[in-house]
Amino acid sequence: MYAANQTGSSGAVTHTIINENNNHALGDLIKQNGPASFADESGISAAETGRPAKDFIDISSNNGSISKDEFQLMKNQYGIKGVIVKLTEGDSYCNPLAPEQIANAQAAGLKVSVYHFSWFANPQEAAEEATYFMNYAKELELAQNTSFVNDYESVNSPNATSNALKFADTLKAAGFKNVYHYSSKSWFSSVLDMTKLGAKTCWVAEWPLNPSNDQLLHTGNASWQWASDLYFPELGRTRQFDISTDYLNAFS
């Protein structure tokens, strides 16, 4: 087990075991490393009109327990069709709430996809993390046609694209054919080569100040994550979620 690779200011690589206290939700490092724009500090209400399509949310243990009725409200009242649940991070962390989150989302009739927060820095680690990811998916009895996401936002490496492809190939060789890659617009422009990954496999995060349904971005990709601060009025303003538009129905 090599855990998460983190390079310090001295250039030395340290290895951190990921646990419930230090794990990351999708987009965490994008927010930290910026630049990122947020629509408003108070969040975007799911009841607002004129926004891009609210097709799916993504969640981790940081979102806590979400009941079937709460997922049902998201679906029936606001048109949410899918949820992407964090399963794993590195090769040492499994989301303990994933079984409950998946079961409740499925019971509410939402399409469930899953993601892995990646730390791999070479092909061997990419294969190991992919195996760790799919082993938990198998334990949870997820179907092979489930959409799997490589959440790549941590390791700025010249070999990032080839490592990401190794991650995807490992999953595909085991029968999990629907593999996608998530990262920020800036990383897809500088770290990950979208032309090699395939534009239709990329889920791009870019959060405009005022996201609008008449100014859609990244329409050539699988999906666009357009805000990280959506809230459902009935659930309270403090419970905020990432929200995305699904161009190819990969996640909804």
ChimeraX attribute file (.defattr): number of C-alpha atoms within 10 A of each C-alpha:
attribute: neighborCount
match mode: 1-to-1
recipient: residues
	/A:1	10
	/A:2	15
	/A:3	19
	/A:4	23
	/A:5	19
	/A:6	16
	/A:7	12
	/A:8	9
	/A:9	7
	/A:10	6
	/A:11	8
	/A:12	9
	/A:13	12
	/A:14	12
	/A:15	12
	/A:16	14
	/A:17	16
	/A:18	18
	/A:19	13
	/A:20	12
	/A:21	6
	/A:22	10
	/A:23	20
	/A:24	19
	/A:25	20
	/A:26	25
	/A:27	21
	/A:28	13
	/A:29	15
	/A:30	20
	/A:31	14
	/A:32	9
	/A:33	10
	/A:34	10
	/A:35	11
	/A:36	15
	/A:37	15
	/A:38	19
	/A:39	17
	/A:40	11
	/A:41	7
	/A:42	13
	/A:43	19
	/A:44	24
	/A:45	16
	/A:46	20
	/A:47	13
	/A:48	8
	/A:49	10
	/A:50	10
	/A:51	18
	/A:52	21
	/A:53	19
	/A:54	22
	/A:55	22
	/A:56	28
	/A:57	22
	/A:58	24
	/A:59	21
	/A:60	23
	/A:61	19
	/A:62	13
	/A:63	14
	/A:64	12
	/A:65	14
	/A:66	15
	/A:67	16
	/A:68	19
	/A:69	13
	/A:70	17
	/A:71	23
	/A:72	21
	/A:73	17
	/A:74	24
	/A:75	20
	/A:76	13
	/A:77	12
	/A:78	15
	/A:79	15
	/A:80	23
	/A:81	24
	/A:82	27
	/A:83	25
	/A:84	25
	/A:85	27
	/A:86	30
	/A:87	28
	/A:88	29
	/A:89	26
	/A:90	27
	/A:91	25
	/A:92	17
	/A:93	20
	/A:94	21
	/A:95	20
	/A:96	14
	/A:97	18
	/A:98	23
	/A:99	15
	/A:100	14
	/A:101	27
	/A:102	25
	/A:103	16
	/A:104	20
	/A:105	25
	/A:106	17
	/A:107	15
	/A:108	20
	/A:109	16
	/A:110	23
	/A:111	21
	/A:112	23
	/A:113	25
	/A:114	26
	/A:115	26
	/A:116	29
	/A:117	26
	/A:118	28
	/A:119	23
	/A:120	27
	/A:121	20
	/A:122	16
	/A:123	17
	/A:124	13
	/A:125	22
	/A:126	26
	/A:127	21
	/A:128	18
	/A:129	27
	/A:130	27
	/A:131	17
	/A:132	20
	/A:133	29
	/A:134	22
	/A:135	13
	/A:136	16
	/A:137	20
	/A:138	11
	/A:139	9
	/A:140	14
	/A:141	10
	/A:142	16
	/A:143	12
	/A:144	17
	/A:145	12
	/A:146	18
	/A:147	20
	/A:148	30
	/A:149	25
	/A:150	25
	/A:151	23
	/A:152	27
	/A:153	22
	/A:154	20
	/A:155	17
	/A:156	14
	/A:157	13
	/A:158	12
	/A:159	15
	/A:160	20
	/A:161	19
	/A:162	17
	/A:163	21
	/A:164	27
	/A:165	19
	/A:166	20
	/A:167	26
	/A:168	24
	/A:169	18
	/A:170	20
	/A:171	22
	/A:172	15
	/A:173	9
	/A:174	11
	/A:175	12
	/A:176	18
	/A:177	17
	/A:178	17
	/A:179	22
	/A:180	23
	/A:181	26
	/A:182	26
	/A:183	24
	/A:184	27
	/A:185	17
	/A:186	16
	/A:187	18
	/A:188	23
	/A:189	10
	/A:190	12
	/A:191	19
	/A:192	26
	/A:193	17
	/A:194	18
	/A:195	11
	/A:196	10
	/A:197	18
	/A:198	13
	/A:199	20
	/A:200	18
	/A:201	20
	/A:202	24
	/A:203	28
	/A:204	25
	/A:205	27
	/A:206	24
	/A:207	22
	/A:208	15
	/A:209	13
	/A:210	14
	/A:211	19
	/A:212	15
	/A:213	11
	/A:214	9
	/A:215	10
	/A:216	14
	/A:217	21
	/A:218	19
	/A:219	15
	/A:220	13
	/A:221	18
	/A:222	23
	/A:223	28
	/A:224	27
	/A:225	27
	/A:226	30
	/A:227	25
	/A:228	25
	/A:229	22
	/A:230	23
	/A:231	22
	/A:232	21
	/A:233	13
	/A:234	10
	/A:235	12
	/A:236	10
	/A:237	15
	/A:238	13
	/A:239	14
	/A:240	19
	/A:241	19
	/A:242	19
	/A:243	27
	/A:244	27
	/A:245	24
	/A:246	23
	/A:247	19
	/A:248	14
	/A:249	14
	/A:250	20
	/A:251	26
	/A:252	19
